[in-house]
Amino acid sequence: MIAQNQTIRSLFLEGPAGRLEALLNAGSENATHAAVVCHPHPLFGGTLHNKVVFHTMKALNSFGFPVLRFNFRGAGLSQGEHDQGNGEIEDVRVALDWLDAEFHLPLVFAGFSFGAAVGLRAACSDERVKNLIGIGVPAIPVAADTEAPRTYTFDFLSDCGKPKLFVSGARDQFGPRAKLEALVTAAAEPKQLVLIEGADHFFEGRLRELRETIESWVRQVVVKEVSL
């Protein structure tokens, strides 16, 4: 594992609905990949500063990857308005475009909850993204105070042959075990599902286990690909 670079760059990405607030944790000079981490539902208070997002960033950054976090439209200092997960797919594509132009490296996608639901859809079809991490994937309808329950569909995963890690808490209120196992079963290989015992949707008290799970998978799958 590589010592983490403590340099953090604050920037704005030019998105289709206006500027998107972002933070970049710098990587090492010999980085093999660059990564993006997407945050949970903004109508539930999700931002790039979310604890799960932060620990995911730290896990990826520990391998020397530069890691970009950004706020979806309407969250934090990002311009625009929440678009029910539709325009947010374009926000993810903007982040992937920026990472590709900045580093010219294979990309790793990671997203938590809402960030996984919209981000996996953008990343699966993007040939620049080589590896995918879905954390707390919402497998049942989710509702915010200002919208009707939203059911996220993951049918596209059946055609997504990239290495995929799914990590959820065994007590995730938005991802019951049976629903989550069915979702992952329908996804194309290669894939891995890890359920962290005792953890809820937000991995309260289990963030260390979450980080270690991501690090183990990256070491075995992502970094191993480079050394072959």
Secondary structure as UniProt FT lines:
FT   STRAND          8..15
FT   TURN            16..17
FT   STRAND          18..25
FT   TURN            29..30
FT   STRAND          34..38
FT   HELIX           42..44
FT   TURN            48..49
FT   HELIX           51..61
FT   TURN            62..64
FT   STRAND          67..70
FT   TURN            73..74
FT   TURN            76..77
FT   TURN            84..86
FT   HELIX           87..103
FT   STRAND          107..112
FT   HELIX           114..124
FT   TURN            127..128
FT   STRAND          129..135
FT   TURN            145..146
FT   HELIX           155..159
FT   STRAND          164..169
FT   TURN            170..171
FT   TURN            173..174
FT   HELIX           177..186
FT   STRAND          191..196
FT   TURN            197..198
FT   TURN            201..202
FT   TURN            204..205
FT   HELIX           207..217
FT   HELIX           218..222
FT   HELIX           223..227
//
